[in-house]
Each structure stands twice: as structure tokens, then as C-alpha cells.
Amino acid sequence: MVTINLYVSIWNTCVGRDDREVQYQQLKPAHDVTDANEPCTILSRSSHLSVSSTQFINSIEPNNKTIISNFFLLGLTADPELQSLVFSLFLIVYLVTVIGNLLIVLAVSTDSKLHTPMYFLLSNLSFTDICLSTITIPKMLVNIQTQNQSITYTGCLNQIFFVLVFSLFENFLLGIMAYDRYVAICHPLRYTVIMNPCFCGLLVLMSLFISMMDALLHSLMVLRLSFCTDLEIPQFFCELAQVLKLTCSSALINNILLYFLACILGGVPLSGIIFSYSRIVSAVLRMPSASGKYKAFSTCGSHISVVSLFYGPSFGVVFSSAFKHSSKKTALASVMYIVVPQMMNPFIYSLRNRDIKASLRKLIGKIRCFQ
């Protein structure tokens, strides 16, 4: 009440003065006039200040960053009946992937005959397949079982990081395996010298380091983005290209960096694979015996099948994310390069490789003896 009465008195002082007070103010010196009008000036300034403050707040309000706590993974389908089928199917796929790849890792590590560069790289590929499947599939199974599609912001960043690490690492491993086949067929006498254990280990460690640096760069670039209220990802995991589409701020730098590094880091191993197999084909065609040609091509057949399974869907995901807006097609393409190759790799290498089959029989026999 005191404040209201004060403003009323100031207003009356400003506008309710009689003519004699006006004449008196005109006869007073200039500095006294200023002092007399000071309450009006304060009121006018305060009103202008409040209007300016309101305009300023309104102008910055749309640019405020949204604090993100959860994203929502839409998965492959929203139909409850189909979700139960998807749950059962992906649970079987995950168990087959983990058990099959784990058997290959154990077979290579326990059998001294398989301690060669080719099987060392194969065991690393199997371990990468286990990790890549474990990052994505269990979270989808939990979401279907609990009927909760949310994933935390930190969990989404972790998925982005590890999916990038292991998918790029698998890309490098396929390139190194192609080079290994090239040296074995085109330079068989120098194979043990070129592909020595130290060199193979260095190639694997460098590939893993580059993969981690690339994933770390993309993850840090995501941290600078602000997101809108629509946080639905049309995938069963946090895919970087889909997350960038949800941002309210400019993601131009992120997209340029994503596709530039994908072309460089994905193109170099793919170019190495193409170069290696072009030299392998030319060398095999010069072989005089048909049995030698068949043996050379049979050693490369498994690797060619894995390369086709990995790169075909990968290119499909890249092009569908860049040019198409069909969420179902993008999700299915992601399944083809995140789930299917990892499950098929143990079958491809075990069914077409006598050494792996013999080692697996020994390993299964040892497991039965322990039981």
C-alpha cells in the first residue's frame, strides 16, 4: 500500500498541478525545473525500462537450450503383437551371435595351429561383432519387454560412441584381412616376414585408436547441439545421423564432418580391399593348375562374403539417411548392417574353413569332458 500511494502521489504531482504552479516553475531556474520533474522522469524511465526488458526477454526466449534428459527409440514396430515376435527373433539372433563369435574366439585362442595372422584377425573380428551386437540389441529387448522406449541422454551418447568405434574398427579389420590374403597369395614366400605378429598387432592397435578418435570427435560435436521437444528416434538404437536430425541448432558442421570422415575412413579400407582383390584375381588367373586356382579362391570366399554383407547395407543406410525420409526403410537397413553380418560371420568362416571346424570339434569335446 505504501508503494501504491507513493506512485499515485508522484502521478498527481506530474499531471495535477495548477496554472500557478506551472507559472512558478517557469520563473524558477533551469536546475530547479529539472529537480521538480525528476519524479516524472524516473517514472517514465522505469516504464521504458520495463518495456525494453520484456522485449529483450521475449526475443531470447525461443533461443534457450532445451535440457535433454531422455530420447525415445521408436524401434522397428509399434504393434504389440509384432513386438513380441521381434523380441523373440532378436533374442535368438543375439544369442546365436554371441555364442557363435565367442566359440571362434575360444577356438583360435586355445588351438596353437590357429595362431597365425589370418586367424588372429578373425578372432578380433569376432570380438568386435560381439561388442557391436551387445551395444544395441539388449537395450532394444529391454525396451520391448518393459514397454518403455526411452533412453537417457548419456546412454544415447554412449551408444553413438561405441557403435562408431566398433563399426569403424570392423571396417579397418576387413581391410587388413584383405591385405593379409593379398600377401598370402601374391607373395607366399614373404608372408611370414611381412605379416609378422608385431606388424599385425600394430595394425590392429592403430585401427582401434583411429576408430576411438573418430567416435570421440563426433560425440563431442553432439554435446554442443541443442535439441527440440521432438526427441523421437526412428531406430532401435541411437544412430548419429538420426540424432542430428532432432537438433534445433545448426548441425551443418556435424553433417559435413560425419560424411567427410565416413568417406575418408571408410573409403581407405574399401579402396585397399578393391586393390587387394584386383591383384589377387590377376595373380590367380596366371596360375597354371585348376586346383591352385580353386584353393586360392576358396581362401578368399569367406572374406568376400563378409565384406559384401557389411558394405552393402552400410551404403544403404548412408544413402537412405541422406536422401530418403522413410523411417522403416532406414531401420531395416540398420538391422542389415548392425545385426545380420555379426550373426552370419561365424557360420561363414566355420562352414567354409576346415581348420576352424576341426578346432571347434576339439573345443566342444573339451567342454563335454569338463561336464
C-alpha positions as CSV (number, residue, x, y, z in Angstrom):
1,M,0.0,0.0,0.0
2,V,2.8,2.4,0.7
3,T,4.3,1.8,-2.7
4,I,0.9,2.3,-4.4
5,N,0.3,5.6,-2.6
6,L,3.8,6.7,-3.5
7,Y,3.2,6.2,-7.2
8,V,-0.2,7.8,-7.0
9,S,1.3,10.9,-5.4
10,I,4.1,11.1,-8.0
11,W,1.5,10.8,-10.8
12,N,-0.7,13.6,-9.2
13,T,2.4,15.7,-8.8
14,C,3.2,15.3,-12.5
15,V,-0.2,15.9,-14.1
16,G,-2.3,17.5,-11.5
17,R,-0.5,20.8,-11.0
18,D,-2.5,24.0,-11.3
19,D,-1.6,27.0,-13.5
20,R,0.1,28.9,-10.7
21,E,2.5,26.1,-10.1
22,V,3.3,26.0,-13.8
23,Q,4.0,29.7,-13.9
24,Y,6.1,29.3,-10.8
25,Q,8.1,26.6,-12.4
26,Q,8.7,28.7,-15.4
27,L,10.1,31.5,-13.3
28,K,12.5,29.1,-11.4
29,P,16.0,28.4,-12.7
30,A,16.6,25.6,-15.1
31,H,18.2,23.2,-12.5
32,D,15.2,23.6,-10.2
33,V,12.9,22.6,-13.1
34,T,14.9,19.5,-13.6
35,D,14.6,18.7,-9.9
36,A,10.9,19.2,-9.9
37,N,10.4,17.0,-12.9
38,E,12.7,14.3,-11.5
39,P,9.8,12.0,-10.2
40,C,8.2,12.1,-13.6
41,T,11.5,11.3,-15.3
42,I,12.1,8.4,-13.0
43,L,8.6,7.0,-13.7
44,S,9.0,7.4,-17.4
45,R,12.4,5.8,-17.5
46,S,11.2,2.9,-15.3
47,S,8.3,2.3,-17.7
48,H,10.5,2.4,-20.7
49,L,13.0,0.0,-18.9
50,S,10.2,-2.5,-18.1
51,V,9.0,-2.5,-21.8
52,S,12.6,-2.9,-23.1
53,S,13.2,-5.7,-20.6
54,T,10.1,-7.5,-21.7
55,Q,11.0,-7.2,-25.4
56,F,14.5,-8.5,-24.6
57,I,13.2,-11.5,-22.7
58,N,10.7,-12.3,-25.5
59,S,13.5,-12.0,-28.1
60,I,15.8,-14.5,-26.3
61,E,13.2,-16.9,-25.1
62,P,13.0,-19.1,-28.3
63,N,16.8,-19.5,-28.4
64,N,17.0,-21.1,-25.0
65,K,18.6,-24.5,-25.0
66,T,16.4,-27.4,-24.0
67,I,17.7,-29.5,-21.2
68,I,17.6,-33.1,-22.5
69,S,17.0,-36.0,-20.1
70,N,15.7,-38.7,-22.5
71,F,15.4,-39.7,-26.1
72,F,12.8,-42.1,-27.4
73,L,13.7,-45.1,-29.6
74,L,10.7,-45.9,-31.8
75,G,12.2,-49.3,-32.7
76,L,11.1,-51.4,-35.7
77,T,7.3,-51.5,-35.0
78,A,4.7,-50.1,-32.6
79,D,2.3,-53.1,-33.0
80,P,2.2,-55.0,-29.7
81,E,1.7,-58.4,-31.5
82,L,4.7,-57.7,-33.8
83,Q,6.8,-56.5,-30.9
84,S,6.6,-59.9,-29.2
85,L,7.7,-61.5,-32.5
86,V,10.5,-59.0,-32.8
87,F,11.6,-59.7,-29.2
88,S,11.8,-63.4,-29.7
89,L,13.6,-63.1,-33.1
90,F,16.2,-60.6,-31.9
91,L,16.8,-62.6,-28.7
92,I,17.6,-65.7,-30.7
93,V,19.8,-63.6,-33.1
94,Y,21.7,-62.1,-30.2
95,L,22.3,-65.4,-28.5
96,V,23.5,-67.0,-31.8
97,T,25.7,-64.0,-32.5
98,V,27.4,-64.1,-29.1
99,I,27.8,-67.8,-28.8
100,G,29.0,-68.3,-32.4
101,N,31.6,-65.5,-32.2
102,L,32.7,-66.5,-28.7
103,L,33.3,-70.1,-29.9
104,I,35.5,-68.7,-32.7
105,V,37.5,-66.6,-30.2
106,L,38.0,-69.5,-27.9
107,A,38.9,-71.9,-30.8
108,V,41.6,-69.5,-32.1
109,S,43.0,-68.7,-28.6
110,T,43.1,-72.4,-27.5
111,D,44.4,-74.0,-30.7
112,S,48.1,-73.3,-31.3
113,K,47.7,-74.3,-35.0
114,L,45.5,-71.2,-35.5
115,H,48.0,-68.8,-34.1
116,T,48.5,-67.2,-37.5
117,P,47.8,-63.6,-38.7
118,M,44.7,-64.7,-40.6
119,Y,43.0,-66.3,-37.5
120,F,44.3,-63.5,-35.2
121,L,42.4,-61.0,-37.3
122,L,39.4,-63.3,-37.4
123,S,39.3,-63.5,-33.6
124,N,39.4,-59.7,-33.4
125,L,36.6,-59.5,-35.9
126,S,34.5,-62.0,-33.9
127,F,35.2,-60.0,-30.7
128,T,34.1,-56.8,-32.5
129,D,30.9,-58.4,-33.6
130,I,30.1,-59.4,-30.0
131,C,30.6,-55.9,-28.8
132,L,28.7,-54.3,-31.6
133,S,25.7,-56.5,-31.0
134,T,25.8,-56.1,-27.3
135,I,25.7,-52.3,-27.5
136,T,22.4,-52.2,-29.5
137,I,20.3,-55.4,-29.2
138,P,20.0,-55.7,-25.4
139,K,18.7,-52.2,-25.0
140,M,16.0,-52.8,-27.7
141,L,15.0,-56.1,-25.9
142,V,14.7,-54.3,-22.6
143,N,12.6,-51.5,-24.1
144,I,10.2,-54.0,-25.7
145,Q,9.9,-56.1,-22.5
146,T,9.2,-53.0,-20.3
147,Q,7.2,-51.1,-22.9
148,N,9.4,-48.1,-22.3
149,Q,11.0,-46.6,-25.4
150,S,13.2,-44.0,-23.5
151,I,16.9,-43.9,-23.4
152,T,18.9,-41.4,-21.3
153,Y,20.9,-38.6,-22.9
154,T,24.1,-40.2,-21.5
155,G,23.1,-43.6,-22.7
156,C,22.4,-42.3,-26.2
157,L,25.8,-40.6,-26.3
158,N,27.4,-43.9,-25.2
159,Q,25.6,-45.8,-27.9
160,I,26.7,-43.3,-30.5
161,F,30.3,-43.5,-29.3
162,F,30.6,-47.3,-29.2
163,V,28.7,-48.0,-32.4
164,L,31.0,-45.7,-34.2
165,V,34.1,-47.3,-32.6
166,F,33.3,-50.9,-33.4
167,S,31.7,-50.4,-36.8
168,L,34.7,-48.4,-38.0
169,F,37.1,-50.9,-36.3
170,E,35.3,-53.7,-38.2
171,N,35.8,-51.7,-41.4
172,F,39.5,-51.5,-40.8
173,L,39.7,-55.2,-39.9
174,L,38.1,-56.2,-43.1
175,G,40.7,-54.0,-45.0
176,I,43.6,-55.6,-43.0
177,M,42.2,-59.1,-43.7
178,A,42.1,-58.3,-47.4
179,Y,45.7,-57.2,-47.3
180,D,46.6,-60.4,-45.5
181,R,45.0,-62.5,-48.3
182,Y,46.9,-60.4,-50.9
183,V,50.3,-61.1,-49.2
184,A,49.5,-64.8,-48.8
185,I,48.5,-65.4,-52.4
186,C,50.7,-62.9,-54.3
187,H,53.8,-63.1,-52.0
188,P,53.6,-66.5,-50.3
189,L,57.4,-66.8,-49.7
190,R,57.5,-63.5,-47.8
191,Y,54.2,-64.0,-45.9
192,T,55.7,-64.8,-42.5
193,V,58.2,-61.9,-42.8
194,I,55.6,-59.3,-43.9
195,M,52.7,-60.4,-41.7
196,N,54.7,-60.9,-38.5
197,P,52.9,-60.8,-35.1
198,C,54.3,-57.3,-34.3
199,F,53.1,-55.8,-37.5
200,C,49.7,-57.4,-37.2
201,G,49.3,-56.1,-33.6
202,L,50.4,-52.6,-34.6
203,L,47.8,-52.5,-37.4
204,V,45.1,-53.6,-35.1
205,L,46.0,-51.1,-32.4
206,M,46.3,-48.2,-34.9
207,S,42.9,-49.1,-36.3
208,L,41.3,-49.2,-32.8
209,F,43.0,-45.8,-31.9
210,I,41.7,-44.1,-35.1
211,S,38.3,-45.5,-34.6
212,M,38.2,-44.2,-31.0
213,M,39.4,-40.7,-32.0
214,D,36.7,-40.5,-34.7
215,A,34.0,-41.6,-32.4
216,L,35.2,-39.2,-29.7
217,L,35.2,-36.3,-32.1
218,H,31.6,-37.0,-33.2
219,S,30.4,-37.4,-29.6
220,L,32.0,-34.1,-28.5
221,M,30.4,-32.4,-31.5
222,V,27.0,-33.7,-30.4
223,L,27.5,-32.1,-27.0
224,R,27.4,-28.6,-28.5
225,L,24.0,-29.0,-30.0
226,S,20.6,-28.1,-28.5
227,F,17.6,-30.2,-29.2
228,C,13.9,-29.5,-29.7
229,T,10.9,-31.1,-27.9
230,D,10.5,-33.8,-30.6
231,L,13.1,-36.4,-29.4
232,E,11.8,-39.5,-31.2
233,I,14.5,-41.5,-33.0
234,P,13.1,-43.8,-35.7
235,Q,15.6,-46.5,-34.9
236,F,16.2,-49.3,-32.3
237,F,19.5,-47.6,-31.3
238,C,20.9,-44.1,-31.2
239,E,22.3,-43.6,-34.7
240,L,24.3,-40.4,-35.2
241,A,22.6,-39.4,-38.5
242,Q,19.2,-39.7,-36.9
243,V,20.1,-37.8,-33.7
244,L,21.4,-34.9,-35.8
245,K,18.0,-34.5,-37.4
246,L,16.5,-33.7,-34.0
247,T,18.6,-30.7,-33.2
248,C,17.2,-27.2,-33.1
249,S,20.6,-25.6,-33.6
250,S,22.6,-25.7,-36.8
251,A,24.1,-29.2,-37.5
252,L,25.8,-28.3,-40.7
253,I,29.3,-28.7,-39.3
254,N,28.3,-32.1,-37.8
255,N,26.9,-33.4,-41.0
256,I,29.9,-32.2,-43.1
257,L,32.2,-33.8,-40.6
258,L,30.2,-37.0,-40.5
259,Y,30.1,-37.6,-44.3
260,F,33.6,-36.3,-44.8
261,L,35.2,-38.7,-42.3
262,A,32.9,-41.5,-43.4
263,C,34.2,-41.1,-47.0
264,I,37.9,-40.9,-45.8
265,L,37.9,-43.5,-43.1
266,G,35.5,-45.8,-44.9
267,G,36.9,-45.2,-48.3
268,V,40.6,-46.0,-47.5
269,P,39.9,-49.6,-46.3
270,L,37.4,-50.2,-49.1
271,S,40.0,-49.0,-51.6
272,G,42.5,-51.3,-50.1
273,I,40.1,-54.2,-50.4
274,I,39.4,-53.5,-54.0
275,F,43.1,-53.1,-54.8
276,S,44.0,-56.3,-52.9
277,Y,41.4,-58.4,-54.7
278,S,42.2,-57.0,-58.1
279,R,45.8,-58.1,-57.6
280,I,44.6,-61.5,-56.2
281,V,42.4,-62.1,-59.3
282,S,45.2,-61.2,-61.7
283,A,47.6,-63.5,-59.8
284,V,45.2,-66.4,-59.6
285,L,44.4,-66.2,-63.3
286,R,48.1,-66.7,-64.1
287,M,48.2,-69.9,-62.1
288,P,48.6,-73.0,-64.4
289,S,46.7,-75.5,-62.3
290,A,43.0,-75.5,-61.7
291,S,43.4,-76.9,-58.2
292,G,45.7,-74.0,-57.3
293,K,43.1,-71.5,-58.6
294,Y,40.3,-73.2,-56.6
295,K,42.4,-73.2,-53.4
296,A,43.2,-69.5,-53.8
297,F,39.7,-68.5,-54.4
298,S,38.3,-70.7,-51.6
299,T,40.6,-68.9,-49.0
300,C,39.1,-65.6,-50.2
301,G,35.5,-66.7,-50.5
302,S,34.6,-66.3,-46.8
303,H,36.1,-62.8,-46.6
304,I,34.4,-61.7,-49.8
305,S,31.0,-62.8,-48.3
306,V,31.6,-60.9,-45.1
307,V,32.7,-57.8,-47.0
308,S,29.5,-57.9,-49.1
309,L,27.3,-58.4,-46.0
310,F,29.0,-55.4,-44.3
311,Y,29.4,-52.8,-47.0
312,G,26.2,-53.4,-48.9
313,P,23.8,-52.5,-46.1
314,S,26.2,-49.8,-44.8
315,F,25.9,-47.9,-48.1
316,G,22.2,-48.4,-48.0
317,V,22.0,-46.8,-44.5
318,V,24.1,-43.8,-45.6
319,F,22.1,-43.1,-48.7
320,S,18.7,-43.7,-47.0
321,S,19.7,-41.3,-44.2
322,A,20.9,-38.6,-46.6
323,F,18.2,-38.7,-49.3
324,K,15.2,-40.6,-48.0
325,H,12.8,-39.9,-45.1
326,S,11.3,-43.4,-44.7
327,S,12.0,-44.4,-41.1
328,K,11.0,-48.0,-41.6
329,K,13.4,-48.5,-44.5
330,T,16.2,-46.8,-42.6
331,A,15.6,-49.0,-39.5
332,L,15.6,-52.2,-41.7
333,A,18.8,-51.1,-43.4
334,S,20.4,-50.6,-40.0
335,V,19.4,-54.1,-39.0
336,M,21.1,-55.4,-42.1
337,Y,24.5,-54.0,-41.1
338,I,24.3,-54.0,-37.3
339,V,22.7,-57.4,-36.7
340,V,22.8,-59.7,-39.7
341,P,26.6,-59.6,-40.6
342,Q,27.6,-60.2,-37.0
343,M,25.3,-63.2,-36.8
344,M,26.4,-64.6,-40.2
345,N,30.2,-64.3,-39.7
346,P,30.7,-67.4,-37.5
347,F,28.7,-69.5,-40.0
348,I,30.6,-68.2,-43.0
349,Y,34.0,-68.8,-41.5
350,S,33.2,-72.1,-39.7
351,L,31.4,-73.8,-42.6
352,R,34.0,-72.9,-45.2
353,N,37.1,-73.4,-43.1
354,R,38.4,-76.9,-42.2
355,D,40.8,-75.6,-39.6
356,I,38.0,-73.7,-37.7
357,K,35.7,-76.8,-37.9
358,A,38.4,-79.1,-36.5
359,S,39.3,-76.6,-33.8
360,L,35.6,-76.2,-32.8
361,R,35.2,-80.0,-32.6
362,K,38.2,-80.1,-30.2
363,L,36.8,-77.3,-28.1
364,I,33.3,-78.8,-27.9
365,G,34.9,-82.1,-26.9
366,K,36.9,-80.4,-24.1
367,I,33.7,-78.7,-22.9
368,R,31.9,-82.1,-22.7
369,C,34.8,-83.6,-20.7
370,F,34.5,-80.8,-18.1
371,Q,30.8,-81.6,-17.8
